[in-house]
Amino acid sequence: MPAGLGVEGPWRPAIDAAFLADETWVDAQGVRASRQAIFDAAFAMVAQAQRLVVLDMFLFNDFGGSALRPLSGELTDVLIARKAVVPDLRIVVVTDPINTVYGGLHAPQLERLRAAGAEVVITDLSVLRASNPLWSGPWTLCCAWLGNTAGGGWLPNPFGAGEIGLRSWLALPNFRANHRKTLVVDHGDGWQALVTSANPHDASSAHGNIALRFDGDAALDLVASEAAVAAFSGTPLAELPAAPAASAVPADARLRILTEGAIGRALVRSIAAARAGEALDVAVFYLADRDVVTALKEAQSRGVVLRVLLDPNEDAFGRKKNGVPNRQVARELLGAGVAVRWCDTHGEQCHAKLLLHRGANGAALIVGSANFTRRNLDDLNLETSVELAAPAGHAAIVEATHWFERQWHNEPDRRFSVGHERYADDAVLRRLWYRVGEAFGLSTW
């Protein structure tokens, strides 16, 4: 991998760490409702910035499906408005080429930001490992060198309105992605950061998501991780603030930045650390990685009080999916005695990525962009998560615990989840497809 990836950052003091969530539910009358906090917090962070904003978002567009909020336009407006008030404010936006369908369409939000003076970095995915090697080899020989141009397309855009060319369609099956979702801003004399599972993507605006916002030097570790992406994408970012050297941190509340494969290692370590009688909660959009699945089954066998909340993998921006991989993994976990429930989705996705371990010696929380799949945890996608180690009474741990309890048990007038029977699937062919797709990178998860 390029330098600066797969980072397990140093432990830093957890300063003002706060857990945030966007929640969608069905009320007693069967009407879908939503309560959101993540991008409202992000907008407030930008609105007070004076020196620097560094943003990395995977989906930053208005493609596809019905929208609860026009998040891509709202975020663009907030950034441009702040730049107008503080002309010397430096804004760096890093994003994935999926927002131009790999060069086949113009991206209005990104073009508006460039015109306003923001530095926009489109991640160069070609330097990453082949996520789908059975296609990426032939594609490199036949098509990659052709490049791409926006406009003049004649094929439908698979993500929304507009037409794209054949070169965009040929790039799609590579399945490489900068899947990160992060924000760093100056905050008074210091720095503040947000690491989340949420995208500023209009069609994703009803999704359930989570985030951790925090202050301090860990925010500068995040800036360094983004500078690495900009560097290998051909846009070196000069004069960015550097994180100080690591030093001893208080044992009571600390956090660190994790990227790419370091996230998977931290997940497995945290699961392995759970002892009999301790609580381990998982809520994730995709669960497929074999190391994580094995670790969860072993935790169950040790007597850990384990609960797993999964998206049913049914909805994708107006299209219906076949439930792979979550329904197949759920079947395996249930066979091992693990308690499994499904998010009760109605067109939106249960898009959180959370592991929460509460034990005798405190708690550990891992949240961020990475699904629990090989593509997300094996140095293929670009990913960012944050790990918080703190007492069980820490405010962020308490809020994360309350969030999971709501999702798991529901409330009298709010239904967040349903029993495992709703989406049980014993189909042999889909179990086979899960294993093959996960092992060989042939899938989109």
C-alpha positions as CSV (number, residue, x, y, z in Angstrom):
1,M,0.0,0.0,0.0
2,P,1.1,3.6,-0.4
3,A,2.8,5.2,2.6
4,G,0.6,6.5,5.4
5,L,-2.1,3.9,5.2
6,G,-3.0,1.0,7.6
7,V,-2.4,3.3,10.5
8,E,-2.8,2.5,14.2
9,G,-2.5,5.9,15.7
10,P,-1.0,6.6,19.1
11,W,-3.3,6.8,22.1
12,R,-4.4,10.4,22.8
13,P,-6.4,11.9,25.6
14,A,-10.1,11.6,24.8
15,I,-11.1,15.3,25.1
16,D,-14.8,16.1,25.0
17,A,-15.6,12.8,23.1
18,A,-19.3,12.7,22.2
19,F,-21.3,9.9,20.6
20,L,-23.8,11.1,17.9
21,A,-26.5,9.2,16.1
22,D,-29.0,9.5,13.2
23,E,-32.0,7.3,14.0
24,T,-34.9,6.2,11.8
25,W,-37.9,4.2,13.1
26,V,-41.5,3.3,12.4
27,D,-44.1,4.7,14.9
28,A,-47.2,3.1,16.3
29,Q,-49.2,4.1,13.2
30,G,-46.6,2.6,10.8
31,V,-45.2,5.9,9.7
32,R,-41.5,6.2,9.2
33,A,-39.8,9.0,11.2
34,S,-36.3,10.2,11.7
35,R,-34.1,12.1,14.2
36,Q,-30.7,13.4,13.0
37,A,-27.7,14.8,14.7
38,I,-24.5,14.0,12.8
39,F,-24.5,16.5,9.9
40,D,-26.0,19.2,12.1
41,A,-22.9,18.7,14.3
42,A,-20.7,18.8,11.2
43,F,-22.3,22.0,10.0
44,A,-21.7,23.6,13.4
45,M,-18.1,22.6,13.3
46,V,-17.6,24.2,9.9
47,A,-19.5,27.3,10.9
48,Q,-17.0,28.2,13.6
49,A,-13.7,27.3,11.7
50,Q,-11.2,30.1,11.2
51,R,-8.1,28.4,9.8
52,L,-8.7,24.9,8.3
53,V,-11.3,22.4,7.3
54,V,-10.3,19.0,6.1
55,L,-13.2,16.8,4.9
56,D,-13.1,13.3,3.4
57,M,-16.4,11.9,2.3
58,F,-17.1,8.8,0.2
59,L,-20.5,9.7,-1.2
60,F,-20.9,13.5,-1.8
61,N,-23.7,13.8,-4.4
62,D,-27.4,13.9,-5.0
63,F,-27.6,10.6,-6.9
64,G,-30.5,8.2,-6.7
65,G,-33.5,7.4,-4.6
66,S,-35.8,9.6,-2.5
67,A,-34.1,12.0,0.0
68,L,-35.0,13.0,3.5
69,R,-32.6,15.9,3.3
70,P,-30.5,17.3,0.5
71,L,-27.3,16.7,2.5
72,S,-24.8,17.2,-0.4
73,G,-26.2,20.6,-1.2
74,E,-26.5,21.6,2.5
75,L,-22.8,20.7,3.2
76,T,-21.7,22.5,0.0
77,D,-23.6,25.6,1.0
78,V,-22.2,25.6,4.6
79,L,-18.6,25.3,3.3
80,I,-19.0,28.0,0.7
81,A,-20.7,30.3,3.2
82,R,-18.0,29.9,5.7
83,K,-15.3,30.6,3.1
84,A,-17.2,33.8,2.2
85,V,-17.1,35.0,5.8
86,V,-13.5,33.9,6.4
87,P,-11.7,34.3,3.0
88,D,-8.4,32.9,4.4
89,L,-10.0,29.7,5.6
90,R,-8.4,26.8,4.0
91,I,-10.8,24.1,2.9
92,V,-9.6,20.7,1.7
93,V,-12.1,18.2,0.4
94,V,-11.0,14.6,-0.3
95,T,-13.5,12.3,-2.0
96,D,-13.9,9.2,-4.1
97,P,-14.2,9.2,-7.9
98,I,-17.6,7.4,-7.6
99,N,-19.1,11.0,-7.3
100,T,-18.1,11.5,-11.0
101,V,-18.9,7.9,-11.9
102,Y,-15.2,7.5,-12.4
103,G,-14.8,10.5,-14.6
104,G,-18.0,10.1,-16.7
105,L,-20.1,12.9,-15.2
106,H,-19.6,16.4,-13.8
107,A,-20.0,16.7,-10.0
108,P,-21.8,19.9,-9.3
109,Q,-21.1,20.1,-5.6
110,L,-17.4,19.5,-6.1
111,E,-17.2,22.0,-9.0
112,R,-19.0,24.7,-6.8
113,L,-16.4,24.1,-4.1
114,R,-13.5,24.4,-6.4
115,A,-14.9,27.7,-7.8
116,A,-15.2,29.0,-4.2
117,G,-11.5,28.3,-3.6
118,A,-11.6,24.9,-1.9
119,E,-8.9,22.3,-2.7
120,V,-10.7,19.3,-4.0
121,V,-8.7,16.0,-4.1
122,I,-10.2,13.0,-6.1
123,T,-8.6,9.9,-4.7
124,D,-6.4,8.0,-7.1
125,L,-7.7,4.5,-6.6
126,S,-5.4,2.9,-9.1
127,V,-2.6,2.7,-6.5
128,L,-4.6,0.6,-4.1
129,R,-4.5,-3.2,-4.1
130,A,-6.9,-4.9,-6.5
131,S,-10.1,-5.4,-4.6
132,N,-11.6,-7.6,-7.4
133,P,-8.4,-9.1,-8.9
134,L,-10.3,-11.2,-11.4
135,W,-11.4,-8.0,-13.1
136,S,-8.7,-5.5,-12.3
137,G,-6.0,-7.3,-14.2
138,P,-7.9,-7.4,-17.5
139,W,-9.2,-3.9,-16.9
140,T,-5.7,-2.5,-16.5
141,L,-4.6,-4.0,-19.8
142,C,-7.7,-3.2,-21.8
143,C,-9.2,-0.1,-20.5
144,A,-7.6,1.8,-17.7
145,W,-5.1,3.6,-20.0
146,L,-8.1,5.0,-22.0
147,G,-8.9,7.5,-19.2
148,N,-12.4,9.0,-19.2
149,T,-14.2,12.3,-19.9
150,A,-17.4,13.8,-18.6
151,G,-20.2,14.5,-21.0
152,G,-21.3,12.7,-24.1
153,G,-22.2,9.5,-22.4
154,W,-24.9,7.2,-23.8
155,L,-25.4,4.6,-21.1
156,P,-27.5,4.9,-18.0
157,N,-25.9,6.1,-14.8
158,P,-26.4,3.1,-12.3
159,F,-26.5,5.6,-9.4
160,G,-29.0,8.1,-10.6
161,A,-29.7,10.7,-13.3
162,G,-27.5,11.4,-16.2
163,E,-25.7,9.2,-18.8
164,I,-22.2,7.9,-18.7
165,G,-19.9,6.3,-21.2
166,L,-18.7,2.7,-21.5
167,R,-15.4,3.6,-19.7
168,S,-17.3,4.4,-16.5
169,W,-19.1,1.1,-16.6
170,L,-15.9,-0.8,-17.2
171,A,-14.3,0.9,-14.1
172,L,-17.2,0.0,-11.8
173,P,-16.3,-3.7,-11.2
174,N,-12.9,-2.8,-9.7
175,F,-14.8,-2.2,-6.5
176,R,-12.0,0.0,-5.1
177,A,-13.1,2.9,-2.9
178,N,-12.0,5.7,-0.6
179,H,-14.8,4.8,1.8
180,R,-13.8,7.2,4.6
181,K,-16.1,9.7,6.3
182,T,-14.2,12.2,8.4
183,L,-14.0,15.9,9.2
184,V,-11.4,18.0,11.0
185,V,-11.6,21.7,11.8
186,D,-9.8,24.2,14.0
187,H,-11.6,24.8,17.3
188,G,-10.5,27.8,19.3
189,D,-6.8,27.2,19.8
190,G,-7.1,23.5,19.2
191,W,-8.7,21.0,16.9
192,Q,-11.9,19.1,16.6
193,A,-12.8,16.0,14.6
194,L,-15.7,13.9,13.5
195,V,-15.4,10.2,12.5
196,T,-18.7,8.8,11.2
197,S,-20.5,6.2,9.1
198,A,-22.7,8.8,7.5
199,N,-22.3,10.3,3.9
200,P,-23.4,13.7,2.7
201,H,-25.4,11.8,0.1
202,D,-29.0,12.9,-0.5
203,A,-30.4,9.3,-1.0
204,S,-28.6,8.2,2.2
205,S,-30.1,10.9,4.4
206,A,-32.6,8.6,6.0
207,H,-30.1,6.0,6.9
208,G,-29.3,5.1,10.5
209,N,-25.7,6.2,11.3
210,I,-23.4,6.9,14.2
211,A,-20.4,9.2,14.8
212,L,-17.8,10.1,17.4
213,R,-16.8,13.8,17.8
214,F,-13.7,14.7,19.8
215,D,-11.1,17.4,20.4
216,G,-7.4,17.3,20.8
217,D,-4.3,15.9,19.1
218,A,-6.0,12.9,17.6
219,A,-7.7,15.3,15.2
220,L,-4.2,16.0,13.8
221,D,-3.5,12.3,13.4
222,L,-6.6,12.3,11.3
223,V,-5.2,15.2,9.2
224,A,-2.0,13.3,8.6
225,S,-3.9,10.3,7.4
226,E,-5.7,12.5,4.9
227,A,-2.5,14.2,3.7
228,A,-1.2,10.7,2.8
229,V,-4.2,10.1,0.5
230,A,-3.8,13.5,-1.1
231,A,0.0,12.8,-1.6
232,F,-0.5,9.5,-3.6
233,S,-3.4,11.1,-5.5
234,G,-1.1,13.7,-7.0
235,T,-2.1,16.6,-4.8
236,P,0.4,17.1,-2.0
237,L,-1.1,19.3,0.8
238,A,1.6,21.7,2.0
239,E,1.7,23.4,5.3
240,L,-0.8,21.2,7.2
241,P,-0.5,21.2,11.0
242,A,1.4,18.2,12.3
243,A,0.4,16.1,15.2
244,P,2.8,16.3,18.2
245,A,4.8,13.3,19.3
246,A,2.9,10.7,21.3
247,S,3.2,10.9,25.0
248,A,1.7,9.2,28.1
249,V,-2.1,9.6,28.3
250,P,-4.5,9.2,31.2
251,A,-5.7,5.6,31.7
252,D,-9.3,6.6,32.3
253,A,-10.3,7.9,28.8
254,R,-8.2,7.7,25.6
255,L,-8.7,7.3,21.9
256,R,-6.8,6.7,18.7
257,I,-7.3,6.8,15.0
258,L,-7.4,3.5,13.0
259,T,-7.3,3.2,9.2
260,E,-7.6,0.3,6.8
261,G,-6.3,-3.1,8.2
262,A,-5.6,-1.6,11.6
263,I,-9.4,-1.4,12.1
264,G,-9.8,-5.1,11.6
265,R,-7.0,-6.0,14.0
266,A,-8.5,-3.7,16.7
267,L,-12.0,-5.3,16.2
268,V,-10.6,-8.8,16.7
269,R,-8.5,-7.8,19.7
270,S,-11.5,-6.2,21.4
271,I,-13.7,-9.2,20.8
272,A,-11.0,-11.5,22.0
273,A,-10.6,-9.4,25.2
274,A,-14.2,-10.0,26.2
275,R,-14.6,-12.4,29.1
276,A,-17.4,-14.5,30.4
277,G,-20.3,-12.4,31.7
278,E,-19.0,-9.2,29.9
279,A,-21.2,-7.4,27.4
280,L,-20.3,-7.2,23.7
281,D,-22.6,-5.4,21.3
282,V,-22.2,-5.2,17.5
283,A,-24.3,-3.1,15.1
284,V,-23.2,-3.1,11.5
285,F,-24.4,-2.7,7.9
286,Y,-22.3,-5.6,6.5
287,L,-20.9,-8.4,8.6
288,A,-18.9,-10.9,6.5
289,D,-15.2,-11.0,7.5
290,R,-14.2,-14.5,8.5
291,D,-11.8,-13.4,11.3
292,V,-14.5,-11.2,12.9
293,V,-17.2,-13.9,12.5
294,T,-14.9,-16.5,14.1
295,A,-13.9,-14.2,16.9
296,L,-17.6,-13.6,17.7
297,K,-18.4,-17.3,17.8
298,E,-15.5,-17.9,20.1
299,A,-16.7,-15.0,22.3
300,Q,-20.1,-16.7,22.5
301,S,-18.5,-20.0,23.5
302,R,-16.6,-18.2,26.3
303,G,-19.8,-17.0,27.9
304,V,-19.7,-13.4,26.7
305,V,-23.1,-11.7,26.6
306,L,-23.1,-11.1,22.9
307,R,-25.8,-9.3,20.8
308,V,-25.5,-8.6,17.0
309,L,-27.8,-6.1,15.3
310,L,-27.7,-6.3,11.5
311,D,-29.1,-4.6,8.4
312,P,-31.2,-7.1,6.5
313,N,-29.4,-6.1,3.3
314,E,-32.7,-5.6,1.5
315,D,-32.6,-2.0,0.2
316,A,-30.2,-0.1,-1.9
317,F,-31.5,3.2,-3.1
318,G,-34.8,1.9,-4.6
319,R,-33.4,-1.4,-5.6
320,K,-34.0,-4.7,-3.8
321,K,-31.1,-6.8,-2.6
322,N,-30.9,-10.6,-1.9
323,G,-29.8,-10.4,1.8
324,V,-26.2,-11.5,1.2
325,P,-24.0,-11.5,3.3
326,N,-25.8,-10.6,6.5
327,R,-28.5,-13.3,6.4
328,Q,-26.0,-16.0,5.8
329,V,-23.7,-14.8,8.6
330,A,-26.8,-14.4,10.9
331,R,-27.7,-18.1,10.3
332,E,-24.1,-19.1,11.2
333,L,-24.1,-17.0,14.4
334,L,-27.6,-18.2,15.5
335,G,-26.3,-21.7,15.1
336,A,-23.5,-20.8,17.6
337,G,-26.1,-19.5,20.1
338,V,-25.5,-15.7,19.3
339,A,-28.5,-13.4,19.8
340,V,-29.3,-11.7,16.5
341,R,-31.9,-9.1,15.5
342,W,-32.6,-7.2,12.3
343,C,-33.0,-3.5,11.9
344,D,-36.6,-2.8,10.8
345,T,-35.8,-0.9,7.6
346,H,-38.3,0.6,5.2
347,G,-36.2,1.7,2.2
348,E,-33.4,3.2,4.3
349,Q,-30.3,1.3,5.5
350,C,-29.1,0.5,9.0
351,H,-25.7,1.9,8.1
352,A,-23.9,2.1,11.5
353,K,-20.6,0.3,12.1
354,L,-20.2,-0.2,15.9
355,L,-18.5,-2.5,18.3
356,L,-19.1,-1.8,22.0
357,H,-17.3,-3.9,24.7
358,R,-18.2,-3.3,28.4
359,G,-16.2,-5.3,30.8
360,A,-14.8,-5.4,34.3
361,N,-11.9,-3.0,33.4
362,G,-13.9,-0.4,31.5
363,A,-15.3,-0.1,28.0
364,A,-14.1,0.0,24.4
365,L,-16.0,1.6,21.5
366,I,-15.0,1.3,17.9
367,V,-17.0,3.4,15.3
368,G,-16.3,4.7,11.9
369,S,-16.6,4.0,8.2
370,A,-15.5,0.4,8.0
371,N,-18.0,-2.4,7.6
372,F,-16.9,-5.7,9.0
373,T,-16.0,-7.3,5.7
374,R,-12.7,-8.3,4.0
375,R,-13.0,-5.4,1.6
376,N,-13.2,-2.9,4.5
377,L,-10.7,-4.6,6.9
378,D,-8.0,-6.1,4.7
379,D,-6.2,-3.0,3.3
380,L,-8.4,-2.8,0.2
381,N,-10.7,0.1,0.7
382,L,-9.6,3.3,2.4
383,E,-11.3,3.4,5.8
384,T,-11.2,5.4,9.0
385,S,-12.5,4.5,12.4
386,V,-11.8,5.7,15.9
387,E,-11.3,3.5,19.1
388,L,-12.3,4.9,22.5
389,A,-11.2,3.2,25.7
390,A,-12.9,4.7,28.7
391,P,-14.8,3.8,31.9
392,A,-18.3,2.5,31.4
393,G,-19.6,5.7,32.9
394,H,-17.9,8.0,30.3
395,A,-20.5,10.1,28.5
396,A,-19.8,8.7,25.1
397,I,-20.0,5.1,26.3
398,V,-23.2,5.8,28.1
399,E,-24.8,7.4,25.0
400,A,-23.6,4.5,22.8
401,T,-25.0,2.0,25.2
402,H,-28.4,3.8,25.3
403,W,-28.4,4.0,21.5
404,F,-27.9,0.2,21.2
405,E,-30.5,-0.5,23.9
406,R,-33.1,1.5,22.0
407,Q,-32.2,-0.2,18.7
408,W,-32.4,-3.7,20.3
409,H,-35.4,-3.4,22.5
410,N,-37.5,-0.7,20.7
411,E,-39.7,1.8,22.5
412,P,-43.5,1.9,23.0
413,D,-44.0,4.2,20.0
414,R,-40.8,3.5,18.0
415,R,-39.8,0.2,16.4
416,F,-36.2,0.0,15.4
417,S,-35.6,-3.7,15.1
418,V,-37.4,-7.1,14.6
419,G,-36.6,-10.7,15.5
420,H,-34.3,-12.9,13.5
421,E,-37.2,-14.9,12.0
422,R,-38.2,-12.0,9.8
423,Y,-35.3,-12.4,7.4
424,A,-34.1,-16.0,8.1
425,D,-32.6,-17.5,4.9
426,D,-31.4,-21.1,4.6
427,A,-30.7,-21.0,0.8
428,V,-27.6,-23.0,0.0
429,L,-26.7,-21.1,-3.1
430,R,-26.7,-17.8,-1.3
431,R,-24.5,-19.2,1.4
432,L,-22.1,-20.4,-1.3
433,W,-22.2,-17.0,-2.9
434,Y,-21.4,-15.2,0.4
435,R,-18.3,-17.4,0.9
436,V,-17.1,-17.1,-2.7
437,G,-17.8,-13.3,-2.9
438,E,-16.0,-12.6,0.4
439,A,-13.0,-14.8,-0.5
440,F,-12.4,-13.6,-4.0
441,G,-13.5,-10.0,-3.9
442,L,-16.3,-10.6,-6.5
443,S,-19.0,-8.7,-4.4
444,T,-19.8,-5.1,-3.6
445,W,-19.7,-5.6,0.1
